[in-house]
Amino acid sequence: MGRPSEVELLGLARRVRSSAQEEKLGGLSRQDSQRILRMSIPAGQKGMPVDAIAEVWSVEATEVVKILESMQSSNGEDCLGQPKPYSRGQRTRLEPIGNLFAARDFDVKRLKEEPNDLCCPISHALMEDPVVAADGFTYERTCIMQWFKSNNRSATTGQPMETQALHPNQHMKSAIVEYKQKSVAEILSVASQLPSEDAVELLLKGEQFVRPCLPDVSAKKKLVSLLVLRSKLPGINRAEVLKELVPLILEIRDTASLQELLAGMTEHEALSLLSQVDEEMVKSLHLPGPHHDVISKELVRRMASSWVTDQQDESLDCLWNFLCQHIHFLSQHQGHQHDTWLEAAALVLATHHSRWSAQLHEVDSILLRQACSCLSNQEETISCARDFFNTDLGISTLDCWPPKSSTSMFAELASRLDDSKHEEKLELLLEAHGIDDTNVHVRCSLMQQLDQHVLVQGSIESKDMEGLLLKLHLETKEAISAEVMRKLSLLKRHLKDLTADELLLLAKMVAKANRQADGARVAVAASELFAANGKADESQDVVVFLWDLLRQDAQDEDDGCADGASLVLATFHGSLRAQLEELDTRLLRKACFYLDNQGAALGCARGFFNSDLGIASLDQWPPKSSALIFAELASRLNDDERKEKLNLLMKAHGIDASHAHVRDALLEQLCQSLLRQDASVDSNSDTEGLLLRLHLEKKDEIPGDVMQLLSLQERHLKDLAADQLRLLANMLDKANRRADGARVAVAAAELFAANGKEDESHEAIACAHYLDRTNDRASFLLCKLLGAIRGKCKGLSDLMDVECKRLDGRCDGLDDRCDGLVKTCQELLEKCKELEKLREVPIKSMRWDFSSYNLGGFAKGQTVESEKFPLGVSTVQAWLRVTKKSFGSHYLFLCVTEPVWVKFKVNPVVRQTQYEYAFTEPSEATMIAWINADAASITFELLAVRLPGASLELVMSKS
C-alpha cells in the first residue's frame, strides 16, 4: 500500500473527528483515543511506550492497552489503515515505513493547528480567557469586548443582542488547559523525531502553552524539557536558549535534564555550564557516563580553588587523592591513562607534594617522571595549571622555582634506576642537587654516583662534575678514594668554587695519593685564597705545608718538585721555618738562579703551580729575605771560589744592605780580597768604596794594614756621607796619611756646606788645614772662611748700633706712658675715696610691725608706708607700702628712689616668698604680694642688689 497524500490524510482526520465527536472509548472520547493511537505510532524505530502514554493521560497502563486494542479493526488495521501489532505489555511497532511518514506528517499538521471548538470565532485563535456572551457562543474576553465597542449584534449569528454581559466559561477553560497539557506531552514525545523546522515550531508552541503556568514546578519541568530539545536543534541561537534553560535547571535541580544537556555539549561549554552549578549537584552528576570526565574536571577545579583559598593541607590531600582515583578509573575503564589527567596530577605532585601525607615511594614511576618534566619551565607549568585547574595553584607566588621540595622527587626517581642507566641516574641527581644543594640524602647519593662515574668513565670533564665531586667530598670532609683521586684532573676551573680550607684539605688528600706536584698546585691556590680573604696567618701556614711537601720530594729531578721547592724557598724564605744550613747545595743554587732571573721564576711558577706565586706583585725582586740564601751559598764555597763567593755576598748586600750577618761576611771578604791584592777582583769595580761604606756605617776602625792599601780615589768616596768623610779623615790622621786625610776633610767640608751645615763645614776646613797646610784647597777655603767671618762681624756691629737706637726710642715712649698711668691711678684713688664716703651700709633684713595699725579697718584706697632704708648701692633707698584694694585685699608694694635691680624675700605673705624686680624709674612702686588683714608684722630680707648696666652685684652674705 502506497503512502497516502496529505489531502487524503486530512480528509480522513476530519471524518474521524466528526463521526466520533461524542463516542467514548475507555472513558475517553474518540478524539482522545485517536491521539493515544498517534502517540503510539513510531516516527523512527520506536513509538512512545504504553507506560509513558498512561502517564501523560493520567490513566492506567491497562486502560491504554484496551483503548489501543479497541481501535484495531477486524482486519488488523486502524481507522487510518495502519497495521496494529499491539499486544498486552508490549510497545507498539507500526509498519510499513511509508505509512509511518504519513502518520508523522499528519501529527505535525494536527499539532500545528488549533481545534476550532477551542478557538475564538472572532480571532480564530486559541482562547485564554473564554467567556459566554448573550448569543450563547463562547469568545475570547478581549476580542468580544473590542467587538462590543462598535457592534451590538452577535459576532457569530449577526442577530441583535439584548445585553453585553459576559460570563466565564469554566468548562471551556478547563478543556483548553487540558488541550495544552496534552499537546505539550505530544510535542515532547515527537519533537526529537521531526525535521528541524517542524520541531522548532512545535517546541516554541509548547513553550507558549507552558510559560503562563510559571512559576508552577510542573510547568518549569516541562519548560526545561522543551528548552533542552530546542537547544539540540541546528540553526537556533543556542546561547539564548541556554541563558534561560540553565537557571531553570538549577532552580528545580533537574539532574536528568542537566545530564541530557551536558551530553550534547563540547568540553568548554560543559565546563562553563558546570561552573554555575553548586557543588552538591555537581557531585550528584558524577556518575559513569559520557560526561563523567568533564564533571570530574569541574570537581577538580573546585578542589583546586578551595585549596588556593584556604591553604589547608587537607584540601590538598583531597585534590591529590581525587586525581589519583580518576587516573585509576580511566585506566580501568578505558584501558589507558589519560595524558591530560596524568599531566595535571604530575603538576600538583611537582609543586606541592611536600604538603600532603603521600609517600613518594608509593607514586607510580610514570607519574613521577612526568612530575619531574613539569619543573623544566615555570611559565609553561603555570599555563598548564590555568588551563586545567582554572588557577595557577599558587605557583607564581612560590619563593623559588623549582621548589626545594621537588628535590626528593628527582632523588626518588633516580633511586629506581638500575646501574645500567647510570648516566640518566646521574643527570637526575644533578638536577636534584641544583634545586637544593643542602639536602643531605641527595648530596650523599650524588657523591656516590659521581665516584662510580669516575671509575666507569675514567673522568667527568663535562658540566664541571669534577668540581662538584670535589665540593661534595670536601664539604663533608669525606676522604676521596685513591682509585678516584688518580683519575681526577684537578684543573684550575675545577677548584674555583672551593673555599681556602677545602683547598688545603684537598692538597693533603692529593699528597697522600702520591701526587705531590698536584698537591703543591692546590696548596698554592689555598694560600692565595687565604691571603685574599685577609687571613695572613692561615696563608703562611699553607706556605709552610707547601715547602714541607716539596722538600720531601725534591730529590726527584724528573717530576719538577726540586724546581718548585727552590722557587718556594726563593720566594717565601722569610716566612718559612727552614734552616738553610740543612738544605742541599743544589737546592740553594736553583733558588739563587731564580732570584737572579725574575722572568725564569715567573715561568717556572706559572708552569708548575698554575700561579705566579705573587712574584709579579712583590715590592721588590729578589725579596729581602733571600739575602740569606746568597750568604748561605757563599759560606759553602772554598777559597778557590772566592770570586763567586764575593759576588754572592755583594748580591746579598744589594738585596738587603741592613742585614748585619751579610754586612759582616761581605766586609770580611772585601778585606781579605784587598789584603791579598786579589787579581780576581775587578779593578774597575767599586769594592773599595763598598768596603769604606761598610766600615764607616758601623763606625768601626779600619785595620791599619787595610788602611795603607786604600787608594782613596774620588770614585771610592762619592757615596760616603759628610759625617763618614769626616770620620775617615780622622782615621787617616791616625794612620799617618795626613795629606789624604786633609783631602778627605776638604771633601767633607764642601759636602757639609752643600747640606747647609756651616758649623760642621768650618770645623772640617780647620781640620783639613791642620792636617796639611800645603793643601791649596784647604788654604783657600780657610781664607774664604776668615773673610766671611770679618764681614759678618762688621755687619753685626752696624746692626747693634741700629738696634740700640731703636731701643732707646722705645724706652722714652715707655717712660711717657708710665707717667700717664701713674696720674690715672692717682685720680682713681681719689674717686674711690669719694665713693667710700657716699656708701651707706645696707640693711640685711627689716621687720615692719603692724600693731599700731588697724589693717582690718582700712577703707578702700587707704595706705600706710614704712620708714625708708638704704639698699647699699650709691644713694638708693627703699620703703614698703600697704594699700587696701577692693574685696578686702591688702596689697604690699616696694618703692625705690632710683632705678635698681633688687632680689629679696618677704614673710609671711599669701603666695611666694622670694622676688626679683628691676626698677626702671625713680619712686616707682611695684606690687609684690598681698597680706592678710590680721597679720601682726612682715619681715623684709635683702638678698642681692645691682645698679642698671652694672656687671657686678652686691650679694648679702648669710653670716
Secondary structure as UniProt FT lines:
FT   HELIX           6..19
FT   STRAND          24..25
FT   TURN            26..27
FT   STRAND          28..29
FT   HELIX           30..40
FT   HELIX           50..57
FT   HELIX           61..70
FT   TURN            74..75
FT   TURN            79..80
FT   TURN            88..89
FT   HELIX           97..112
FT   HELIX           116..118
FT   TURN            121..123
FT   STRAND          130..132
FT   TURN            134..135
FT   STRAND          138..140
FT   HELIX           141..148
FT   TURN            149..150
FT   TURN            155..157
FT   STRAND          167..168
FT   HELIX           170..190
FT   HELIX           191..193
FT   HELIX           196..210
FT   HELIX           211..213
FT   TURN            214..215
FT   HELIX           217..231
FT   TURN            234..235
FT   HELIX           238..252
FT   HELIX           255..263
FT   HELIX           267..274
FT   TURN            275..276
FT   HELIX           279..285
FT   TURN            290..291
FT   HELIX           292..310
FT   HELIX           313..333
FT   HELIX           339..352
FT   HELIX           353..355
FT   HELIX           360..362
FT   HELIX           365..374
FT   TURN            375..376
FT   HELIX           378..389
FT   TURN            393..394
FT   HELIX           395..397
FT   HELIX           404..406
FT   HELIX           407..415
FT   HELIX           419..421
FT   HELIX           422..435
FT   TURN            437..438
FT   HELIX           440..457
FT   HELIX           462..464
FT   HELIX           465..475
FT   TURN            476..477
FT   HELIX           482..486
FT   HELIX           492..495
FT   TURN            496..497
FT   HELIX           500..512
FT   TURN            513..514
FT   HELIX           516..532
FT   TURN            533..534
FT   HELIX           536..552
FT   TURN            553..555
FT   HELIX           561..572
FT   HELIX           573..575
FT   HELIX           580..582
FT   HELIX           585..596
FT   HELIX           598..609
FT   TURN            613..614
FT   HELIX           615..617
FT   HELIX           624..626
FT   HELIX           627..635
FT   HELIX           639..641
FT   HELIX           642..655
FT   TURN            657..658
FT   HELIX           660..675
FT   TURN            676..677
FT   TURN            679..680
FT   TURN            683..684
FT   HELIX           687..698
FT   HELIX           704..709
FT   HELIX           714..717
FT   TURN            718..719
FT   HELIX           722..734
FT   TURN            735..736
FT   HELIX           738..754
FT   TURN            755..756
FT   HELIX           758..771
FT   TURN            773..774
FT   HELIX           776..838
FT   STRAND          845..849
FT   TURN            851..852
FT   HELIX           855..857
FT   TURN            860..861
FT   STRAND          863..865
FT   STRAND          869..870
FT   TURN            874..875
FT   STRAND          877..884
FT   HELIX           886..888
FT   STRAND          890..896
FT   STRAND          900..907
FT   STRAND          914..919
FT   TURN            922..923
FT   STRAND          925..931
FT   TURN            933..934
FT   STRAND          937..946
FT   TURN            948..949
FT   STRAND          954..955
//
